[in-house]
Amino acid sequence: MQRVQGFGGFFFRAKDPKGLAKWYQDHLGINPAPTNMEMTPWVTDSGVTVFAPFGADTDYFAADKTFMLNFRVADLDAMIAQLKSADIEVTHEMEMEGIGRFARIHDPEGNAIELWEPAS
């Protein structure tokens, strides 16, 4: 069986695509999608990617949203400090034994973003 090799992109609608791309770059270090050969795309470190459809009635994230992003981070405490210094609210801080630590933020358009520091 042929298998996909990894996550190639995430595409979604935004009210302010350029502004939102800048927010992700400024606060999470994600380069915007290249529009020419001089631009550098976002390149991630190898690691686990979880692909998990949730039930339509999930309360894990807002009912009016159809997705939630989850990004791996190396140092959750440092990332939280960085985000708070930019006046970005951090919520849902928790730890799951054997899985890692989590925290949640929202982008300027209200999309939930879960930050995950995998257990070592």
Backbone as a printed PyTorch tensor [residue, N CA C, xyz], in Angstrom:
tensor([[[  0.8430,  -1.1870,   0.0000],
         [  0.0000,   0.0000,   0.0000],
         [  0.8840,   1.2450,   0.0000]],

        [[  0.5990,   2.1890,  -0.8590],
         [  1.2880,   3.4710,  -0.8540],
         [  0.7640,   4.3080,   0.3100]],

        [[  1.6550,   5.0900,   0.9260],
         [  1.2730,   5.9460,   2.0590],
         [  1.7780,   7.3500,   1.8080]],

        [[  1.0870,   8.3200,   2.3610],
         [  1.5990,   9.6820,   2.2770],
         [  2.8440,   9.7750,   3.1410]],

        [[  3.7360,  10.6910,   2.8440],
         [  5.0050,  10.7940,   3.5470],
         [  4.9950,  11.8160,   4.6700]],

        [[  4.0010,  12.6200,   4.7320],
         [  3.9390,  13.6250,   5.7930],
         [  2.8970,  14.6720,   5.4800]],

        [[  2.7860,  15.6110,   6.3510],
         [  1.8260,  16.6920,   6.2410],
         [  2.4060,  17.7470,   5.3240]],

        [[  1.7580,  18.0180,   4.2080],
         [  2.2990,  18.9410,   3.2240],
         [  1.7790,  20.3570,   3.3290]],

        [[  0.6940,  20.5710,   4.0280],
         [  0.1580,  21.9200,   4.1550],
         [ -1.2010,  21.9110,   4.8060]],

        [[ -1.6000,  23.0690,   5.2440],
         [ -2.9320,  23.2420,   5.8270],
         [ -3.5020,  24.5010,   5.1910]],

        [[ -4.6230,  24.3840,   4.5380],
         [ -5.2040,  25.4910,   3.7960],
         [ -6.5770,  25.8060,   4.3820]],

        [[ -6.8140,  27.0720,   4.6900],
         [ -8.0910,  27.4530,   5.2780],
         [ -8.4300,  28.8850,   4.9130]],

        [[ -9.6900,  29.2110,   5.0180],
         [-10.1620,  30.5600,   4.6930],
         [ -9.8510,  31.5040,   5.8530]],

        [[ -9.5770,  32.7640,   5.5090],
         [ -9.3280,  33.7810,   6.5320],
         [ -9.9070,  35.1010,   6.0630]],

        [[-10.3410,  35.9140,   7.0070],
         [-10.8490,  37.2480,   6.6790],
         [ -9.7170,  38.1450,   6.2030]],

        [[ -8.5320,  37.9890,   6.8080],
         [ -7.3540,  38.7980,   6.4790],
         [ -6.1700,  37.8580,   6.2830]],

        [[ -6.0650,  37.1990,   5.1160],
         [ -5.0150,  36.2040,   4.9190],
         [ -3.5960,  36.7300,   5.1470]],

        [[ -3.2740,  37.8990,   4.6260],
         [ -1.9210,  38.4480,   4.7940],
         [ -1.6360,  38.7830,   6.2550]],

        [[ -2.6000,  39.4030,   6.9130],
         [ -2.4280,  39.7360,   8.3300],
         [ -2.3020,  38.5030,   9.1970]],

        [[ -3.1020,  37.4870,   8.8980],
         [ -3.0560,  36.2580,   9.6800],
         [ -1.7410,  35.5190,   9.4360]],

        [[ -1.2680,  35.4940,   8.1930],
         [  0.0250,  34.8700,   7.8900],
         [  1.1370,  35.5740,   8.6630]],

        [[  1.0810,  36.8980,   8.7530],
         [  2.0860,  37.6570,   9.5010],
         [  2.0130,  37.3220,  10.9870]],

        [[  0.8110,  37.1790,  11.5470],
         [  0.6430,  36.8280,  12.9590],
         [  1.2970,  35.4780,  13.2380]],

        [[  1.0410,  34.4830,  12.3830],
         [  1.6380,  33.1610,  12.5660],
         [  3.1670,  33.2340,  12.4630]],

        [[  3.6710,  34.0580,  11.5550],
         [  5.1220,  34.2090,  11.4300],
         [  5.7030,  34.9170,  12.6520]],

        [[  5.0750,  36.0010,  13.0800],
         [  5.5910,  36.7930,  14.2010],
         [  5.5460,  36.0600,  15.5300]],

        [[  4.4920,  35.2770,  15.7630],
         [  4.3070,  34.6780,  17.0870],
         [  4.6420,  33.1960,  17.1750]],

        [[  4.5940,  32.4830,  16.0500],
         [  4.8670,  31.0470,  16.0830],
         [  6.0230,  30.6400,  15.1710]],

        [[  6.5820,  31.5950,  14.4210],
         [  7.7320,  31.3040,  13.5770],
         [  7.4150,  30.5020,  12.3290]],

        [[  6.1860,  30.5810,  11.8440],
         [  5.7750,  29.8460,  10.6480],
         [  5.8750,  30.7770,   9.4500]],

        [[  6.7890,  30.4650,   8.5390],
         [  6.9300,  31.2880,   7.3380],
         [  5.6690,  31.1930,   6.4930]],

        [[  5.2670,  32.3070,   5.8800],
         [  4.1000,  32.2390,   4.9880],
         [  4.4030,  31.3990,   3.7550]],

        [[  3.3580,  30.9410,   3.0930],
         [  3.5310,  30.1550,   1.8670],
         [  4.2720,  30.9990,   0.8370]],

        [[  5.3000,  30.4460,   0.2230],
         [  6.0630,  31.2060,  -0.7660],
         [  5.2190,  31.6040,  -1.9710]],

        [[  5.4800,  32.8110,  -2.4570],
         [  4.8290,  33.2810,  -3.6740],
         [  5.8510,  33.5060,  -4.7800]],

        [[  7.1420,  33.2610,  -4.4540],
         [  8.2060,  33.3500,  -5.4540],
         [  9.3630,  32.4660,  -4.9910]],

        [[ 10.3450,  32.2920,  -5.8470],
         [ 11.4520,  31.3740,  -5.5680],
         [ 12.4250,  31.8920,  -4.5040]],

        [[ 12.3740,  33.1660,  -4.1700],
         [ 13.2710,  33.7110,  -3.1620],
         [ 12.7570,  33.4850,  -1.7370]],

        [[ 11.4780,  33.2020,  -1.5940],
         [ 10.8840,  33.0080,  -0.2690],
         [ 11.1690,  31.6000,   0.2430]],

        [[ 11.3760,  31.4920,   1.5460],
         [ 11.6440,  30.2010,   2.1760],
         [ 10.3580,  29.6650,   2.7980]],

        [[  9.9530,  28.4450,   2.4430],
         [  8.7580,  27.8750,   3.0770],
         [  9.0530,  27.4550,   4.5170]],

        [[  8.0160,  27.2090,   5.2600],
         [  8.1450,  26.6990,   6.6220],
         [  8.6180,  25.2590,   6.5320]],

        [[  9.7090,  24.9390,   7.2020],
         [ 10.2480,  23.5840,   7.2370],
         [ 10.2340,  23.1280,   8.6910]],

        [[  9.6370,  21.9840,   8.9480],
         [  9.5150,  21.4960,  10.3190],
         [ 10.5660,  20.4460,  10.6290]],

        [[ 10.7790,  20.2080,  11.9220],
         [ 11.6220,  19.1020,  12.3640],
         [ 10.7960,  17.8200,  12.2640]],

        [[ 11.4510,  16.7130,  12.0770],
         [ 10.7400,  15.4390,  12.0210],
         [ 10.0980,  15.1530,  13.3680]],

        [[  9.0050,  14.4810,  13.3420],
         [  8.3320,  14.1130,  14.5870],
         [  6.9310,  13.6140,  14.3080]],

        [[  6.2630,  13.2610,  15.3600],
         [  4.9100,  12.7230,  15.2800],
         [  3.9480,  13.7700,  14.7350]],

        [[  3.0430,  13.3490,  13.8720],
         [  1.9130,  14.1670,  13.4470],
         [  0.6650,  13.3440,  13.7120]],

        [[ -0.2520,  13.8920,  14.4840],
         [ -1.4980,  13.1960,  14.8030],
         [ -2.5800,  13.6770,  13.8490]],

        [[ -3.2510,  12.7580,  13.2140],
         [ -4.3730,  13.0500,  12.3260],
         [ -5.6030,  12.4720,  13.0090]],

        [[ -6.4810,  13.3260,  13.5290],
         [ -7.5600,  12.8300,  14.3770],
         [ -8.8910,  13.5210,  14.0920]],

        [[ -9.7270,  12.9290,  13.2650],
         [-11.0850,  13.4590,  13.1380],
         [-11.8090,  13.3390,  14.4840]],

        [[-12.5070,  14.3840,  14.8640],
         [-13.2890,  14.3970,  16.1030],
         [-14.7640,  14.3210,  15.7390]],

        [[-15.5750,  13.8500,  16.6550],
         [-17.0190,  13.8280,  16.4470],
         [-17.5620,  15.2350,  16.2970]],

        [[-18.6420,  15.3730,  15.5420],
         [-19.2440,  16.6870,  15.3170],
         [-19.6960,  17.3410,  16.6130]],

        [[-19.9160,  16.5550,  17.6590],
         [-20.3890,  17.0890,  18.9300],
         [-19.2710,  17.2700,  19.9560]],

        [[-18.0030,  17.2260,  19.5350],
         [-16.8940,  17.3660,  20.4760],
         [-16.9520,  18.7100,  21.2080]],

        [[-16.5220,  18.7010,  22.4440],
         [-16.3770,  19.9610,  23.1800],
         [-14.8910,  20.2730,  23.4020]],

        [[-14.0180,  19.5740,  22.6740],
         [-12.5760,  19.7880,  22.8220],
         [-12.1500,  21.1400,  22.2640]],

        [[-12.8890,  21.6450,  21.2610],
         [-12.6750,  23.0060,  20.7590],
         [-14.0300,  23.5780,  20.3490]],

        [[-14.0570,  24.8680,  20.0190],
         [-15.3060,  25.6020,  19.8090],
         [-16.2120,  24.9450,  18.7590]],

        [[-17.4970,  24.9270,  19.0690],
         [-18.4930,  24.2890,  18.2070],
         [-18.6220,  24.9890,  16.8560]],

        [[-18.2790,  26.2750,  16.7840],
         [-18.4080,  27.0040,  15.5220],
         [-17.1710,  26.8820,  14.6320]],

        [[-16.1970,  26.0670,  15.0370],
         [-14.9790,  25.8540,  14.2520],
         [-14.9160,  24.3910,  13.8230]],

        [[-14.3900,  24.1570,  12.6310],
         [-14.3080,  22.7890,  12.1340],
         [-12.9260,  22.1810,  12.3070]],

        [[-11.9680,  22.9570,  12.8240],
         [-10.6270,  22.4320,  13.0140],
         [ -9.9540,  23.1000,  14.2010]],

        [[ -8.9150,  22.4710,  14.6940],
         [ -8.0040,  23.0620,  15.6730],
         [ -6.6040,  22.6420,  15.2640]],

        [[ -5.6930,  23.5800,  15.2300],
         [ -4.3020,  23.2810,  14.9090],
         [ -3.5840,  22.7910,  16.1540]],

        [[ -2.6040,  21.9250,  15.9640],
         [ -1.7520,  21.4690,  17.0550],
         [ -0.3200,  21.5320,  16.5500]],

        [[  0.5190,  22.2940,  17.2640],
         [  1.9190,  22.4260,  16.8790],
         [  2.8120,  21.8780,  17.9820]],

        [[  3.8420,  21.0970,  17.5790],
         [  4.8640,  20.6400,  18.5220],
         [  5.7650,  21.8100,  18.8720]],

        [[  6.1700,  21.8900,  20.1260],
         [  7.1430,  22.8890,  20.5640],
         [  8.2010,  22.1870,  21.4030]],

        [[  9.4100,  22.7350,  21.4000],
         [ 10.5120,  22.1340,  22.1580],
         [ 10.4590,  22.5140,  23.6260]],

        [[ 10.0150,  23.7440,  23.9320],
         [ 10.0130,  24.2530,  25.3060],
         [  8.7250,  25.0270,  25.5240]],

        [[  7.7240,  24.3510,  26.0650],
         [  6.4150,  24.9690,  26.2390],
         [  6.4730,  26.1780,  27.1650]],

        [[  7.2560,  26.0980,  28.2370],
         [  7.3410,  27.2360,  29.1550],
         [  7.8840,  28.4770,  28.4570]],

        [[  8.9270,  28.3130,  27.6440],
         [  9.5000,  29.4520,  26.9180],
         [  8.4960,  30.0000,  25.9000]],

        [[  7.7760,  29.1110,  25.2230],
         [  6.7810,  29.5500,  24.2400],
         [  5.6540,  30.3110,  24.9270]],

        [[  5.1950,  29.8160,  26.0660],
         [  4.1370,  30.5010,  26.8070],
         [  4.6050,  31.8930,  27.2350]],

        [[  5.8170,  31.9940,  27.7420],
         [  6.3540,  33.2900,  28.1610],
         [  6.4090,  34.2490,  26.9730]],

        [[  6.8660,  33.7560,  25.8240],
         [  6.9510,  34.5790,  24.6160],
         [  5.5720,  35.0790,  24.1980]],

        [[  4.5910,  34.1940,  24.2110],
         [  3.2410,  34.5710,  23.8030],
         [  2.6160,  35.5560,  24.7870]],

        [[  2.7800,  35.3060,  26.0780],
         [  2.2270,  36.2160,  27.0800],
         [  2.8690,  37.5960,  26.9850]],

        [[  4.1640,  37.6460,  26.6450],
         [  4.8240,  38.9510,  26.5150],
         [  4.2760,  39.7180,  25.3150]],

        [[  3.6360,  39.0200,  24.3880],
         [  2.9910,  39.6610,  23.2380],
         [  1.4950,  39.8610,  23.4890]],

        [[  1.0830,  39.7130,  24.7610],
         [ -0.3170,  39.8740,  25.1720],
         [ -1.2640,  38.8760,  24.5050]],

        [[ -0.7770,  37.6570,  24.2750],
         [ -1.6110,  36.5850,  23.7370],
         [ -2.0270,  35.7020,  24.9060]],

        [[ -3.3300,  35.5460,  25.0780],
         [ -3.8600,  34.7520,  26.1880],
         [ -3.5420,  33.2720,  25.9910]],

        [[ -3.0520,  32.6460,  27.0460],
         [ -2.7290,  31.2190,  27.0430],
         [ -3.6690,  30.5330,  28.0250]],

        [[ -4.3450,  29.4820,  27.5630],
         [ -5.3090,  28.7690,  28.4100],
         [ -5.0690,  27.2590,  28.3100]],

        [[ -5.8740,  26.5130,  29.0100],
         [ -5.9010,  25.0490,  28.9310],
         [ -4.5250,  24.4020,  29.1310]],

        [[ -3.7380,  24.9450,  30.0300],
         [ -2.4410,  24.3220,  30.2980],
         [ -2.6900,  23.0120,  31.0340]],

        [[ -2.1170,  21.9260,  30.5070],
         [ -2.3250,  20.6240,  31.1350],
         [ -1.2150,  19.6700,  30.7470]],

        [[ -1.1510,  18.5630,  31.4550],
         [ -0.1730,  17.5220,  31.1560],
         [ -0.8930,  16.1880,  31.0730]],

        [[ -0.5100,  15.3880,  30.0820],
         [ -1.0360,  14.0310,  29.9470],
         [  0.1500,  13.0970,  30.0950]],

        [[  0.1160,  12.2670,  31.1210],
         [  1.2360,  11.3740,  31.4060],
         [  1.5810,  10.5260,  30.1850]],

        [[  2.8550,  10.5230,  29.8360],
         [  3.3380,   9.7400,  28.7090],
         [  3.1310,  10.3960,  27.3510]],

        [[  2.3140,  11.4410,  27.2870],
         [  2.0240,  12.1350,  26.0250],
         [  2.7630,  13.4690,  25.9700]],

        [[  2.6420,  14.2520,  27.0430],
         [  3.3240,  15.5410,  27.0940],
         [  2.4710,  16.6280,  27.7170]],

        [[  2.9370,  17.8470,  27.5240],
         [  2.2760,  19.0280,  28.0780],
         [  1.6280,  19.8320,  26.9540]],

        [[  0.5250,  20.4900,  27.3030],
         [ -0.2580,  21.2240,  26.3190],
         [ -0.6320,  22.6070,  26.8520]],

        [[ -0.8670,  23.5150,  25.9320],
         [ -1.4490,  24.8220,  26.2380],
         [ -2.2070,  25.2560,  24.9910]],

        [[ -3.1240,  26.1860,  25.1490],
         [ -3.9340,  26.6120,  24.0200],
         [ -3.9210,  28.1230,  23.8860]],

        [[ -3.8800,  28.5700,  22.6240],
         [ -4.0280,  29.9800,  22.2840],
         [ -5.0350,  30.0620,  21.1410]],

        [[ -5.3670,  31.2690,  20.7370],
         [ -6.2360,  31.4860,  19.5750],
         [ -5.5890,  32.5340,  18.6850]],

        [[ -5.6890,  32.3360,  17.3790],
         [ -5.1730,  33.3460,  16.4630],
         [ -6.1580,  34.5190,  16.4150]],

        [[ -5.8120,  35.6110,  15.7310],
         [ -6.6920,  36.7800,  15.7090],
         [ -8.0810,  36.5330,  15.1270]],

        [[ -8.2750,  35.4330,  14.3980],
         [ -9.5950,  35.1310,  13.8500],
         [-10.3370,  34.0900,  14.6880]],

        [[ -9.8040,  33.7790,  15.8830],
         [-10.4890,  32.8910,  16.8100],
         [-10.2440,  31.4120,  16.6150]],

        [[ -9.3140,  31.0400,  15.7440],
         [ -8.9990,  29.6240,  15.5420],
         [ -8.1520,  29.1040,  16.6960]],

        [[ -8.5590,  27.9770,  17.2470],
         [ -7.8290,  27.3870,  18.3630],
         [ -6.5150,  26.7880,  17.8810]],

        [[ -5.4670,  27.0040,  18.6820],
         [ -4.1450,  26.4520,  18.4060],
         [ -3.6690,  25.7800,  19.6830]],

        [[ -3.4480,  24.4830,  19.6190],
         [ -2.9260,  23.7460,  20.7540],
         [ -1.4200,  23.6020,  20.5740]],

        [[ -0.6750,  23.9320,  21.6120],
         [  0.7770,  23.7860,  21.6120],
         [  1.1060,  22.5580,  22.4230]],

        [[  1.9880,  21.7200,  21.8920],
         [  2.2770,  20.4260,  22.5190],
         [  3.7730,  20.2410,  22.6570]],

        [[  4.2180,  20.0640,  23.8930],
         [  5.6000,  19.6580,  24.1630],
         [  5.5570,  18.1620,  24.4630]],

        [[  5.9920,  17.3230,  23.5020],
         [  5.9250,  15.8750,  23.7160],
         [  6.7130,  15.4410,  24.9520]],

        [[  6.2430,  14.3760,  25.5950],
         [  6.9660,  13.8040,  26.7340],
         [  8.3290,  13.3240,  26.2530]],

        [[  9.3220,  13.4790,  27.1150],
         [ 10.6590,  13.0450,  26.7000],
         [ 10.9590,  11.6430,  27.1650]]])
